[in-house]
Amino acid sequence: MAQPQLLVHDKKDNVGVVVVEGLTAGTDMLCVVTEDNSDFNLKSDADIPIGHKVALVDLAEGDTAIKYGEDIGKVIAPIKKGEHVHTHNVKTKRW
């Protein structure tokens, strides 16, 4: 198997984590779900730094971002599948 560019930890996740340096817009990413070692492909819509998140599905304002099977924040602006998920479009619910 080729080296994955995106890891998804839980089948319930709607975001994955970039695990390579220099991911560029238009990359057809190999994505691996660590829960069961399944894989799928997803096209990146932007340059995304290592350690940052990518939407696995379209997310609407008010949706919950899920990573590691856990709520990591509220979507504050629409996010399309393949787009960068970060502080500009997701905020913590802690404060």
N, C-alpha and C positions, 0 to 999 in steps of 0.2 A: 504494500500500500504506500502511496505517496505521502509526504509529510502534510498533515492538516494545517490549514491557515486559521481555522476557527474551531474552538471547542465549545460544546454545549454539555452541561453537566447532568441535566435532568430532562426527561421527556416533557415535563410541564413548562420548561423554560420558553420564553418568547424573545430572549436575547442570548447571544453567544459572545465569546471573548476572543479577540484577535490574538494569536500566539506567534506571529512572525513579524519581523521588522519590515518596514517599507511596503505595506499593503497599499495598493493603488486602486483608484476608481476603475471599475470595469473588470476587476479580477474575478474569475470564476473560481470561488473558494471551495476547497474541499473542507467540509465541516464534519466533525466526528462527535457523536453523542457518547460521552464516557460511561453513562449508566449501562449501556448495552453494546457499546462498540459499533453501533450502526453508523452509517455515513450518508451524506447528501451533499448537493452542490447549491451554492447561493452566490449570486453576483453582487459584488460590492459597488455601491453607488457613489462612494467617496474614498479619498485617501484616509485611512484610519490607522492611528498609532497602535503599536503593540500594547496589550493590556486594556484597550478600550473595547466597548461593546458595539454589536451590530444587531439590528432588529431582524428577527427571523420571520416575522409576519408584519402586516400593516398594523400600526398602533394608533388609536385615536386619543385625542385629549381626554384626560380623565381615566384612561386605562391604567392598569398596574403593570410595571415592568417586573418580570420574574427571571431570576438568575439563581442557580443552585436550588431550584424548586422553592425559592423564598421571594417574598415581596421586597424589592430593592428601591421602590419609589413610584411616584405618580407621574404619568406622562402629561407634560404641560403644553406640548405642541405636537401636532400630528407627525408621525414617523412612518415612512414607507419601508417596506421590506427591503433589506440590504443597506439601509442608511445608518449612519453613525448615531449611536445612543450615548449621550453624555449630559453634562450639566445644562446645556442650552435647551434640552427638550425633556429632561427627567429631573424631578426634585425629590429629595427624601421626604418621607411623611413624618419624620421624627420631630421637626420643628417648622 
